[in-house]
Amino acid sequence: MKWIIAIICAVVISTLILLAPLWTVFTFTETRTDNPKIHYISVNNEKFFQTKFTHSIHLTDVIESYELLPSRNIRLVSMEYEDVAIGMPGYAEEGQSLTYENGVYTLRSDDVILKDFTLYIGNVDYDLFFMYEGQVIDLKTELTKGKSYLFQAQKISFYEKMKGVKLNGR
C-alpha cells in the first residue's frame, strides 16, 4: 500500500513540475495561424532589453529600450532615432521628453506600460535585432519573414519550454 501512495505522489509531483508555469521568458508567438509556434528567450536577472531595427523609409537605425516590470508588463523607456520625418515622433507628448544630441533624437517616457506588442518580420532585408544580456539576436534569421509575432513576457511550464523554439540557444 505504501508503494502505491509513493507512486501516486511521484506522478503528482512530476505532473506539477512538468505543467507548472515556473520559468519567465520573453515569447514571440506567431499570430494569424491555427497552430502558433512559440519562440522564447529565457529571462534571467537583467530586466532591460532593446530592439534595434532599420527604419524602412529613412534607412537609419531606431533603438527602442524597454524594462521588464515585476508584473511582467513592459515599460517603454526610450526610443533613439535620427530622423523625425515619416513615422517618427517630432515632439514629446505629456509624460515624455524629447532631446536632440549629436544627430540623435531620444524620446524618453515614464508611463508607457505595455502588456505585449506585435512585431512584423518584414520581407525587406533591413535589420531587426533583439538585444538582451549582451547578446544580439537577429530576428530576421530566427523568425519567419512575412509573419507577425506577439511579443510578451510570461511564465511558462517545462512542457511549454520543450514544445517551444529557443531563440539563439537561449
C-alpha positions in Angstrom: 0.0 0.0 0.0 2.9 2.4 0.8 4.4 1.9 -2.6 1.1 2.8 -4.3 1.0 6.0 -2.3 4.6 6.7 -3.2 3.9 6.1 -6.9 0.9 8.4 -6.8 2.9 11.1 -5.1 5.7 10.8 -7.6 3.2 11.0 -10.5 1.5 14.1 -9.0 4.8 15.8 -8.3 6.2 15.0 -11.8 3.0 16.4 -13.3 3.2 19.6 -11.3 6.8 20.1 -12.3 6.0 19.4 -15.9 3.0 21.7 -16.1 3.5 24.4 -13.5 4.5 27.8 -15.0 7.9 28.3 -13.3 10.1 29.9 -16.0 9.8 33.6 -17.0 10.6 34.0 -20.7 10.2 36.5 -23.5 7.9 34.9 -26.0 7.4 35.6 -29.7 4.1 33.8 -30.6 3.2 33.5 -34.3 -0.1 35.2 -34.9 -2.7 34.7 -37.6 -2.3 30.9 -37.6 -4.3 28.0 -36.2 -1.1 26.3 -34.8 1.1 29.1 -33.5 4.7 28.4 -32.8 6.2 29.9 -29.6 9.8 31.1 -29.8 11.3 32.2 -26.5 14.3 33.7 -24.7 14.8 32.8 -21.1 14.7 35.8 -18.7 17.5 36.0 -16.2 18.2 38.8 -13.7 18.6 41.6 -16.2 15.3 43.5 -16.7 16.3 45.8 -19.5 16.3 44.8 -23.2 16.3 46.6 -26.6 15.1 46.2 -30.1 17.0 47.7 -33.0 15.7 48.0 -36.5 16.4 49.9 -39.7 13.6 52.3 -40.5 12.3 51.2 -43.9 11.9 54.7 -45.2 14.7 56.7 -43.5 17.1 53.7 -43.7 18.6 54.7 -40.3 18.7 52.7 -37.1 15.9 53.0 -34.4 16.7 51.7 -31.0 13.8 51.1 -28.5 14.7 50.4 -24.9 12.4 48.6 -22.5 12.2 47.5 -18.9 10.6 44.3 -17.7 8.4 45.0 -14.7 7.7 42.6 -11.8 4.2 42.2 -13.2 5.7 41.0 -16.5 4.4 44.1 -18.2 6.8 46.0 -20.3 7.7 49.7 -19.9 8.9 51.6 -22.9 11.9 53.5 -21.6 13.1 55.3 -24.7 13.5 55.5 -28.5 16.5 56.7 -30.3 16.4 57.7 -33.9 18.0 60.1 -36.4 15.1 61.5 -38.4 11.7 62.9 -37.3 10.0 62.6 -40.7 7.6 59.9 -41.7 6.7 57.6 -38.8 8.9 59.0 -36.0 7.8 61.5 -33.3 8.9 65.0 -33.8 7.7 66.3 -30.4 7.1 65.0 -26.8 3.7 64.3 -25.5 2.6 64.5 -21.9 4.8 62.3 -19.7 7.6 62.3 -22.3 10.7 64.3 -23.1 12.5 64.7 -26.4 16.1 65.6 -26.7 18.4 66.0 -29.7 22.1 65.5 -29.3 24.9 64.5 -31.7 22.4 63.9 -34.5 20.2 61.6 -32.5 16.7 62.2 -31.1 15.9 60.5 -27.8 12.3 60.2 -26.8 12.0 59.2 -23.1 8.9 58.1 -21.4 7.9 57.2 -17.8 4.4 55.9 -18.2 4.1 53.8 -21.4 3.3 50.4 -20.0 2.5 47.6 -22.4 1.2 44.1 -21.8 2.5 43.0 -25.1 3.2 44.2 -28.6 3.2 42.8 -32.1 6.4 42.6 -34.3 6.1 42.2 -38.0 9.1 40.4 -39.6 9.1 42.2 -43.0 10.3 40.6 -46.2 12.7 43.5 -46.7 16.4 42.9 -45.9 16.7 45.5 -43.2 18.0 44.8 -39.7 15.7 43.7 -36.8 17.6 42.7 -33.6 16.6 41.8 -30.1 19.3 42.7 -27.6 19.4 41.1 -24.1 22.2 40.5 -21.6 24.9 41.3 -24.1 23.5 39.1 -26.8 22.2 40.3 -30.2 19.6 38.1 -31.7 18.9 38.6 -35.4 15.1 38.2 -35.5 15.2 38.2 -39.4 17.1 34.9 -39.3 15.5 33.3 -36.2 11.8 34.0 -37.1 9.9 33.7 -40.4 9.9 36.7 -42.7 6.4 37.9 -43.6 4.9 36.7 -40.3 3.7 38.6 -37.3 4.6 37.7 -33.7 3.0 38.7 -30.4 5.8 39.6 -28.0 5.3 39.4 -24.3 6.9 38.3 -21.1 5.2 35.3 -19.4 5.7 32.3 -17.2 5.7 29.0 -19.0 6.0 25.4 -17.9 8.8 22.9 -18.6 6.4 21.2 -21.1 5.8 24.5 -22.9 9.6 25.2 -23.0 10.1 21.8 -24.6 7.4 22.5 -27.2 8.7 26.0 -28.0 11.7 27.1 -30.1 14.6 28.5 -28.1 16.0 31.6 -29.9 19.7 31.7 -30.5 20.3 28.9 -28.0 19.0 31.0 -25.0 
